[in-house]
Amino acid sequence: MAGATVLRALRTLRPQTLAPASSRLPVPVEFILQPASCVLYPPWRSCPVRTLQLSCALCAGHNKWSKVKNIKGPKDEARGRMFMKFGMMIRIAVKEGGSNPEMNLNLAHILEQCRGKNMPKAAIEAAVKSAEKAKPASQHMVEARGPGGCLLLIEILTDSNSRSQQDIRRLLSRNGGMLSDGARHNFNRRGVVVVPGQNMSMERALELAIEAGAEDVKETEDEEEQPLLQFICDMADMRKVRASLAELGMQITSAGLEFVPRTLSSLDQDQLDAASTLIEALNDCPDVVRVWDNIQADS
């Protein structure tokens, strides 16, 4: 009896779901493709099923997150590394000449570079205070040779020289470099005053160098590939050269003590790429303060 009751119920539903071919409306695609176990609506419902479309192109904030992840993230990471290196430079300067910028010219120039790179004032003051109370650490200069025969000076500040030497030796061997005694003889420590180089010819720059008392002037670029001019002078004359350039109307970007190469190594593009990879890996090492090189791109 129960089976007969079910059969009669199905027969009463058949006219609504399976009308003659001449009067039937097109059956929605959802009813044709979906298996019986996936049908979510009763068979007598005649309205089309409304579907929900999910697409990554419609997800809010997708492009914004992509920009944050691919652009802002690396920039923030590089900014953090730069501030960490400034902290190490401050520590070395304080160790060499004390924490008073008025009595320590090198520290004064480093603090100015920090401000020029928008390092927060609180972070600068904290770096100076921590440098005064820092645990003893030794400063070393590692001499190396990189791809194409270029020479590198790697300044380190560490509490374990053997560990730092091993780290640097490993980075050199992985990136086509090696330790090389005598590389330092190709560098002189000089005062370097940097000014913007837009809209200034090399002839005019040389005239300014003579007027300011600088020994030489070189063209270079900043991180954003904007032209810069480096006025090179004796360490004792750096304050005078800087003041003279300011009086001549030049905007001072930075001033400090650097290792300037006596001769340059000309590299082709492949060698330049390899050397850049090596220097970047060295700069990522926590114990490395700065890396100087004598690289000149082959025109």
C-alpha positions, 0 to 999 in steps of 0.5 A: 500500500505504501508503494502504491501511495508513492506511485500515485504521488509521483504521477500527480507531480509528472504533469508539472515537471514533464509537460509535452514537448510542444509546451515545455520551456527550456530546461535550465542548464543547472538541472541538466548538468547537476547530478541528483545528489547535488540538486538543492531545489525541489523538482517542482520549482520552475524558476531558474537557479541563481548562481554565485560567481567567485573570482579573484578579479572581483576580490576587494583589495587584491591589487592593493595587497599586491602593491603592499607585498611587492613594493612596500614590503621590500622598501620597508625591509631595506629601510630597516637594514639601512637604519641598522647600518647607521646604528653600527656607523654611529657605534663606531664613530662614538667608539673613535671620538666620543658621543658629542657631535660638536667634538666628533666631526665624523659622528656629526656627519653620520647623524646628518646622513641619518636625518637626510635619510629620514631616520626618526629623531628618537631612533637617532638619539637611541642609537647614540645612547646605546652606542655609549653603553654597548658591549665591547666590539671590535672593528675590522676591515676585510680585503677581498676580490670579486667578480671580474677582479674588482676589489672590495673593502668590507668593514665589519663590527663584531663581537666574534671576529672568527664567526664574522670571517667565516660568514664573509668567506662563505658569502664570497665563495658562493658569489664568485669572490675570495679573500685578497690581502693587499686590496686596501692599498688601492683605497685612500680614506678621504672626505666626501661631500655629496651634492645633487647633480641635476642641471650641472655640467662636469665643467661647472662642477670642476670649477666649483671644486677648485673654488671650494678647495676639493681635490676631485669631483666624481659623478654617481647616482643615488638609490633612485638613479638620480645624479649626484656629485661627489667632491673629494678632499682631504679628511682635514679639509672636509668641513671647509669644503662643505662650508664653501660649497654651501656658500656657493649655493650648493645643497649638501646631500651628505658629507663623511669619510669614505674609502676612495679607490685609486684605480677603477676596475672596468666590468662588463654587464655579466660581471657587473651583475655578479658583483652586484649580487655579491655586494648585496649579499655582503650588505645583508650580513648583520656584522657588515657595516659598509662595503667599498669597491672600485667598480666601473661599469663598462660603457 
